Amino acid sequence: MARRDLWPDIEPLLAKVERPARYLNHEWGCAPGAGADDFAFCMIYPDTYELGQANQAVRILVNAVNAADGLAAERAFLPAVDMADAMRAAGVPLFSLESCAPVAEFDVVGITLPHELAATNVLETLDLAGIPLRTEARAEDDPIVLAGGPCAFNPEPYAPFFDVILVGEGEEQLPEAVALIRDLRAADTPRAEILRELARRVGGAYVPSLYRWRSEEEAQAAGSWAEPLFDDVPAVVHKRVFEGFAESNAFEPMIVPYTEVVHDRLNVEILRGCARGCRFCQAGMMYRPVRERSADNIVAAVREGLGQTGYDEVSLTSLSSTDHSQIADILTRVNADCAGAGVRISVPSQRLDSFGVEMAELVAGQKKGGLTFAPEAGTQRLRDVINKNVTEDDLFSAIDAAFAAGWRRCKLYFMVGLPTETDDDIKGTASLAQRAYDRAKAAVPPEQRGSVRMSISCAVFVPKAQTPFQWDGQISPEETLRRVGLLRRSVKYKAVDVHYHDPKTSFVEAVMSRGGREVADWVEEAWRRGARFDAWTELFNEEAWTGAAEALGIAPQAIAEAVYPTDYVLPWAHITAAVSPKFLARERARAADGVTTPDCTFENCSACGACPTLAMDIELQEERPLKEGERRAPNPYRTVKETP
């Protein structure tokens, strides 16, 4: 079906809004729009272009769909408030970037769920597109609306708004789902049957409308809140993994935007997964097992990417980049390739215990911005509780190496409200930051000490689904402010700045992270009262959320702050990241005892269940180096590639 071209309606609006380049196609490297004969998919990031275009997952998935025979993918982003209001006033619906076609005229629409505070933006996106908010209201010829991303691991607060929620990694899963929809639509299959076939035939496809939502009493007795309505619908939806990741090309064709975006650089994913086992970290649980790409693959991707884009910065991305077994070789070779070219090499995720003198020299390059380390907690007791497995000596050694290598600014990330946290832990954060500042000054020449800067950034702990702390509650916003106040009073150095996240937005995040299907009504009511762009501090509308709760008679505080025993069945029990509930419960018990669990990529199997459940091994290019005095334990699920 031919899709309309909305450009004549869009162009007059651009002179009236900020940053009109957000809405222009034909950036360097973009693919042509879908033709009339293509089965068309529109991939949407539910926030502005500056955030969405920088999102690596969007790029990967658009490329994956475009690479499939007979499928064409375009991008769309949620317009900023001024443009959205202008479009509504002019009767212009949400449009795709490549062809300026109405999103509602695509065959399939996909919306990524990047974080919990994007929930109202999802509804803003659907409404601006002219697509009914709830799946039950959609007609046969409306697009099939898919979701995916990190929030899919507790999909229930979004369940009524999506036809299908894809759980896991999408490189193979998404093209497979879109192709199946194409084939079924070509056969005039009714919409309801298409959804049932997706649930049956696509691994990791969760179709909320095919499940009855049980009461709490029923759920605790049955072991799940979601009851399948048909025998052939899976009772448990298992995440999908991209089995070929380690061997896949690290280079992804990339668009160079007209306007500046966040993380405006070449991003090359060097490994996927992390087994460090931080007990608060959802990503560390949901992306297991660890899989590394080879140094040859990565270096070739950097060369090709820089040659095609002209970027002057390349970021070697992953959850824990300095853990890559060949990271020293990768950095040495990339630095040699970029010598004299003014290209900065960044490693955004740096482990304190991996960042020694050699690493500092390899990462230093020609341009040094700020450096970020994440101790997460101010005392060793609390770091053991959360299984951070780093010490003060690790931090101080990293600080010594970094500032001796030329850095002058450092940010330390901590959390407030972690389980078992006390006021002594808060004071420990202040003490640790001040001593880190002293080490930084001591590592630089006396005449440069005035340029040393240290800052503390405090996030509020949010209990996440599929983690050992999923049964733990969040502290109240009032208690968060008390603890932050204690931290600020405890920092005696004026040169150490303290910043913290807004506890009101973190509260909404916690409700979205822990809630069941009833939270969807809260999201919709808050959106109808004006909530949108909740992750933007200046746009967060607290009254919309509190008013929605009062209107619906729900108590979101109970959802955010409740503490459960580990045998309590949580609203996402029917979704699995392949890490077993027994492992998560065991890790919570070990946290209470202050007992740490080692990283299975270095040591023996921690019995999390991911590898045997997925029939996949940890894939390393070489054995990861051990610290002095450590011994390597055998691990039947760790495969090390034999180098020629």
N, C-alpha and C positions, 0 to 999 in steps of 0.2 A: 504494500500500500504506500502510495506517495505521501510523504509527510510535508506539512506546510513549512514555508520559510518565513519566520517571524521577524527577520531583520528590518524590513520597512517599519515595523511597529516599535522595534527596540531602539533603533538609531536615534529617533528624536528624544528619547529619555536620557541618553548618555551625557548630554550637555548639562543636565540638571543634578547629576549625582557625583559623589566622590569616586575617584579612582576608576574612571570608565574602562581602563585597560583590563579590568577584571572580567569584562564581558565580551572581549574580542577574541575571535578565533585566529587561526593561521600563525600561531607561534611557531618558532623554529622547531622542527621535529615532530609536529603533530600529524596524525593520520587523517586522511580524507574522511568525510562523513559517510554515513550509511547510505547506500543507494536504494532506489525504490524496490529492487528485487531482493535486497538483503534482509535476513531476519535480524532485526535491530535490537540491540541492548544498550541501555543508558546507565552508566555507572555514576552514582551521585555521592559526593561527600557533603554531609549536611552542615556545612559551614562555608565561610567565604573562600574565594579562589586562593587567597594567600596561604591559607592553611591546607586546603584540599589538594592543590596542585603539588605541594611539597610532600604529600603523603605517599610513601613508598608502596604501600599495598594497593592504592588506587592505580598507580602506574603499572604494577605487575599484573593486576587483574584485567585492566583494559588491554594490555598487550596479549594476555593469554586468550581472551575472547577473540580479538582480531586475528590471531594466528590460526583459529579453527576454521575449517572449510564451511563456507556458507553463512558465517556469522560476522556481524560488524558491531563494534562497540564505539560509543561516544561518551563524552564526559559532561557532567553538569555539576554545578555548585550552587549552594544557597546564596542568593543575592544578599548583600548587606541591607540593613534596615531601610536606608533611604531608597534603594533601588526596589526592594520588595514592595514598599508602600507606593512608589510611583507605578509599578507594574499593576498592582491591584486597581489603582485609580484609573489606569488606562485600559484595563481589561486584558492585559498581556499575561499569559500563563508562563510558568517556568519553562525554560528552553535549554536545549543541549548546546554545548559550545561549538562543536564542529560544524553543524548545519543549521543552527538556530531553529531547530524543529521543536514543537511542543513535546515535552516529556511524556505527556499522556498518550501520544500517538506512537510511542515505541511499543514493541511486542513484550519486552521484559524490562523492568526497572530494578536496579540494585542499589540499595542504600547501605553504606557501611556504618557500623556502630562503633565509633572510635573510642568513646568514653561515655560515662553515665550522664554527664551534663549536656550531651547532645540530644537528649530525648525529646524536648519540646521542638528542637530544630527539625527532627524527623517529621513531626506533624505539620510544622510550617512548610516543609518541603512538599509533602503530599497535598496540602491545601492549595499552595501556590501553583502546583501542577494541575489542579482540578481533578485529582484522583481521590475517591472517597477514603476517609481516614481508616475505616475499619474494613477488614476483608469481607465481612458478611454483607456489606453494602455494595460491593463491586459487581459490575455486570459482566456478562460473558466476554464482551469485547474490550474490557479494561485490561491494561497490562498486568501481567503477573508480577507481583512486587516481592522482591527478595531482600533479605538482610544477611549480614555476616559481620565478622570482626570480633574484637575482644568481648564485647557485651553479650555476644551470643551464648556465652557459657553460663549466664543466667538470663534466658530470653524472655521470661514471663512478663516483666513490666512493659515489653514491646509486643507481646504475643497477639493481641487483637488487631494490630496495625499491619501485620505482615502475612502474606500468603505462605511464604516459606522462609525459614531461618536456617542458613547454612552454617554448620558448626565445624570449625577447624580451618585448615589451610586450603586456599581456593584455587591454586594454579590448575589443577585437574578437575576439581569438583565443580567450579563455576561454569566452565565451558560445557562440561557434561550435562549439567542441569539445563542450561540454555538450549543446547542441542536437543535434549529430550522434549522440552516444551515446544520447540519448533516442529519436531516430528509429530507430536500429538495434536498440535493445532492444525497441521496440514491434513490430519485425518479427521478433523472436525470433532475431536474429543471434547466433551463438556468440561468446563472449568474445574468442577469438583473432582472429576476423574483425573484430570491432569495433576492436581495437587496430591491425590492419593498415589498416583504412579511415581511422583517425585519422592514421596516418603518411602515407597517400597524399593525403588531402584537406584536412588542416588545416596551413597553413603554420607552420613552426617546431615541429611536433610530433615529438619524438624518442621512439621506442619501443625501449628497450634490448633487449628480448627478440627483436627482429627482426634482430639483428646478432650475428655471431660475433666474439668477442674474439681478435684475433691475438696471436701471440708477438711479442716485440720485434724479432726478425730479420725476420719477415714484415711487420710494420708499417713498418719502415724501408724495405723494398723496395717496398711497395705505396703508401706515402704516407698511410696511415691505419691506426689500430688496430682500427677497427670495420668488419667486412665484412658488407654487407647479405645477408640470407638469401634475398631475393626480388628480382627485377629491377625491380619497381615500388616498391620502398622506396628513398628518396633516399640516395645515398652521402654527401651533405653536407647537413646540416640548417641552413638559413638562419634567422637570427632574424627574428621578426615585429615590425613597427613599427605604431603607431597613427597612420595617415596623417592623421587629422583632428584631431590634438592641438591645433594652433595655433588652430583655429576652435572647438574644443569649449568648453563652459561651464566656467569655472574654479571655479564653485561645485559642491561635492559634498555632498549631504545627509550630515549628520554627527551622530554619537551623542555625547551628553554623559554621561560615566560617573558612577556613584554614588561611586566611590572615586577617589582621586587616581592618575593615570597619568603616565608620563614624557611630556614635551612636551605638557602638558595645556593646550591652546590651540587656536585656530582656525588650521588650516594651509591655505594657498592656494598651489598650484603655479603659478608664474608663467612658467617656461620649462622645457624638457626638453633635455637634452644639454649637453655642454661640449666645446669644441674647443681648450682651452688646451694640451692635449697632454702633461700630466705623464706621464712614462714609467712610473711605478709604478701609475698609477690605472686600475683596471678600469672604473669607472663612466664615466670620460671616453672610453673606447673603445667601450663596449657601448651607450651611449645616443645615439650620433651618428645623424643630424645634429642640429644645434641648431635648436630650434623655439620661438619666442616667442609667448605669448598677448598680446593687445592690452591697453593700459592701461585702456580702457573696460571690457573683460571682467573684468579683475582687480579694479578698484575696485568694480564692481557685485557681484562675488563676496564681497568683504570686507564690504560693507554687508549683503548678505543673510545671510552666515554669522554676523556679530555679532548681527544681529537675531533669528536663529533659535536661537542657542546661549547668548547672554549672556556669552560669554567676555570677559575683560579683557586678552587678549593675542592678537595675530594675527601669524603668521609667514609671510613671503613666501618660499616654499621653492623650491629648485632646487639644482643642483650649483654654480652660480656666479651668485647672484642679482644682485650688483652689476654684472654684465655686461649685464643686460637693457638694450636700447637706450632704453627709456622709464622706467628706474628712478627718475630724478629726478621726472618727472611723476607716476608712481605714488605715490611717497612723499609728495609735496606734497599730492596730492588725498586720500590716506588720512589723513594727519595733520590736514588740514582737517576731514574728516568726523568724526574722533575727538576733536577739540579739546574739552577740558573734561570728557570722559567717563571719564578715568582709564584709557584703553586704551593698552597698550604695543605698539608696532610693532617687530618684530624681523626682522632679515635675517641668518639663521644662517650663510650662506656668503659671506664678504666677501673680495674680492680686495684684496691690499695695494695694488696699483697702481690700484685703482678707488676707494679710500677716502680722498678728500681732504676739505678743509674743508667743502665743500657737502654731501657725503655724510654726514659726521659730524653736521652740523646737522639734516639730514633724518631720520636714523635715531635721533637722540638721544631725542626724545619726552619723556614725563613721567617714565618710570621707566627707570633705567639699571642693568642688572645687570653682569655681566662681559662683556668683549669678547674674541673669539678670532681670532687671525690664525695663518696656517700658512706660515711660511718653509720648513719641511720640512728644510732643511739649513743648517748654520752658516757655510758659505763660498760665495762666488760660484762658485768652480770646481765644487763639488758641485751647486749649484743649476742650473748649466748642464748638468751631466751628466743630471739628472733632468728638464730642460726646464721648470723652474719659471717662468722668465722674469720674475722679480722681483729687485730689488736691495735692498741695505741702505738706500739712500735712499728706496725705496718704503716699507719698513717704518718708518723713522724719520718720514717724512711722515705716515703713517697714525697712528702713536703721537702725534705732535704734535697732529693734528687731533682725535683721539678724546679725549685728556686735556684739551685746551683746551675741548672741548664738554661736559665734565662727567664722563666716565668716570674711575674710579679703580682698576679692576682689569682686568688683561689676562692672557690665557693665550696662550702661544706653542707651537704644535705643531711637533715635529720628528720625524724618523725616525732610528733607529739601525740600522746594517747595510746601508745603501744600497750598490749596486754602486760600486766604486772608493773607498769611504770609507776615510779614514786617521785616525790619531790627531789630526792637525792639524785635520781637519774637526770632530772631537769638541770639541777645544779652541775652535774657532771658534764653535761653538754657545754655549758658556759666555760667550765674549766678546761675541757679538751680543746675548744676553739681558741682560747687564749694561749694555751701552751703551743698549739699549732702555729699561731701567729709569731710567738717567740722563736720557734724553730725556723720559720720562713725568714725572719729578719736576720737570724744568725747565719743563714746560708748564702746571703748576698753581700757584696762589698759594702762597707760602711756608708759610702757616699750615695748608695742606691736604696738605703733602707726606708727613706721617706716615701718611696713609691710602692712599698709593699701594702697590699690590700687583702683583707680576709673578710668573708661574709658568711653568715649562717642563714640558710633557708629551711624553714620548718613547714613540712606538710602535716596535715592532720591524718592520723591513721584511719583508713577506710577498710573495714573487713570485706574481703573479696571472695566471691564464689570460687570453689575448687582450690582453696588454700587451707592450710592447717588452722588459720585464724578465722575461718568462715563462721565458726560458732561463737566468736567473741563479738562484743558490742563496741560501738563507738562511744567515746565520752561526749557529754553534752557540749554545745557551743559555749555555754557559760564556763564550764570547766576548762575547755580549751583556752579561752581567754585568760583564765586565772594562771594556767601553767605557762602560757607565753609571757605573761607579765612577770612571773617569777624568773623566767629565763632572761628577759631583758634587764631586770634588776641585778641578776647575778653576773652579767657580762660587765666587767669593770673597764675594759679597754674601749676608748672611743673609736679606735681604728677598726674594731670588729663590729660590723653592721649586722643587725638581726632583722630578717624578713620572715613573714609567715603567711600561710594561705588563709583565706577567709573561711572561718568555721561554718558560716551559713551555707556556703556553696558545698563544702565538704559534707555537711549534713544531708543535703539533697542527694549527693553522690552515694552516700551510705544507704539511704532508703532505696535508691535505684539498684544498688549492688545486691541488696539482701531481700528485696521484696518479692512477692508472688504476683499472680495475675491481677490481683485487686489494685496494685499500684498503677496499672495502666489508666484507670479512671482518674486517679490523682494527676497523672501527667496531662491527660486531655483537658481536665478542668483548669489546671494551671495555665496551659497554653491558651485556652479560651479567655482567660483573664489577663492575657498579655505577656506571659512568660515566653521568651525566646532568647537565643544566644546567652544561655545561662553561664557559660564558661567565661564570658567577657565581664570582668568586674563591674564596668560602668553600665552594663545592661542588665545585670542580674536583678530580677524583680521578686524580692522576698515576699511582698504582700500577695502576689499571685499564688505562691505556693502555700502560704499560711491560710489564705482565704479559701483555696481549693480544699484543703484538709477540713476546715470548718464546715464548708458546704456539704461535703460528702460524709462527715461524721467519722473520719478515720483519724488514727493517732500515729503519724509517721515516726514520732519519737520512739514508740514501742518497737518499730521495725528496726530503726537504726541502732538502738541501744541495748536490745535484748541479748542476753547471754544464754546459750543453750548447752545442754550436755551433748557429748559427741554421738549419742544414739538418737538424737532428735533428727527427724527427716526434714531436710531443708527444701525449699521450693524448686531447686534445680537438680534434685536427685535423679531425674530421668535424663539428664545430660551428663556425659562423662568426658573428661579430658584425658582419659586412659590412666590417670593416676588414681589408685584405688582409694575408696573411703577409709579402708582400714589403715592405709599408710598415713592419710591426713590425720586421722584420729590419733595414731601413734605419735606423729610429730607434735600434735598439740600437747600430748601427755609429756613428751620429752621437753617441750618448751616450759611447762610448769615446773619441771625438775631442773631447768637450766642446763640440759644435756644437748650437745650439738650433734649433728649428723654430717658426715663428710660428703664431699662431692664425688659422685660415682664415676666421673670421667677421669679422676686421678686414682681412686681407691676402689674398694669392692662395691658390689651392687647394694643399693640401699633399699631394695625391694619395694620401690614405688609402684611397680606394676606396669609402667608405660611400655617398656620394650616387649615383654611377652604378649601383652594385650594387642599391641599394634603389629607384632611379628616384625619388628625393626630393631636393629642394633644402634648403639651409639657409634657414629662414624667419625673417626679422627684421622687426620693425615699423618701424624706422628704421635708418639706417646707424649703427653703433656709433661713438661719438666716438673720435678718435685723440688720442694725446698730441702735445704741441707738437713739431714737426719731423718727425712721421711722415707717410708718404704712403700713400694707399689703393691697393692693387693690384686689378685686375679679377679677379673670380672667377666663372666661368660657372655655378657651383652655388650662388651666393648670391642669394636673392630678397628684395628689400626691398618691403614692402607700400606701396602708394601711399596716403598719407593724404589725405582729402578737404580 
